[in-house]
Amino acid sequence: MKTKTLSENLIYQRKLKGLTQEDLSDKTTVGVRTIQRIEKGDVQPHLQTVKLLAVGLNVEVDDLLVLDNPKEETIQRKWMLLLHASPFFGLIIPFANVLFPLFTWMSKAEDNKIYDVHGRAVVNFHCTINLLIIISLLLFFVFPGFNFFVTGAVFLFGIIISLKNVMSALGSGTCNYPLSIPFLKPKKG
């Protein structure tokens, strides 16, 4: 069952009461242009504006507002944690830093755009880190002894960036994996 958006609820309630946008504006202190923008979905109004519209329509605020499902948010946080933290298995199992998030991304990418975006970012970053580690290990034949520092720096960089992104994904829902090669390109459209 798809929940209606605030704009859909506002249009429905306004038309149910037989009001035009101008009529609703006259009954509230909300301007016609603001009502138009809310109904188009161009803006997310302040709660005070929603309260004024609810009073003008003689409905409850809950009849207009779309409340997020807290259970769904908890589930999303768990998947985000799995996507961003599973690469740490790569410290124990070779290439698990790519394989675990890759399988998680493949199973969840279609469910939510957020999983798709974050999954691609995690897999791209860890593929890049693996490639850099392999290159730095191959440098042993060219610069014996020096490659130890390069490999250590790449390894440490991967751990620090991964930890930062676990915190960022759980806190603000964002991620930033610098220097990633885009092996998995974003979908067009």
Secondary structure by P-SEA (a helix, b strand, c coil): cccccaaaaaaaaaaaacccaaaaaaaccccaaaaaaaaaccccccaaaaaaaaaaaccccccccccccaaaaaaaaaaaaaaaacccccccccccccaaaaaaaaacccccaaaaaaaaaaaaaaaaaaaaaaaaaaacccccccaaaaaaaaaaaaaaaaaaaaaaaaacccccccccccccccccc
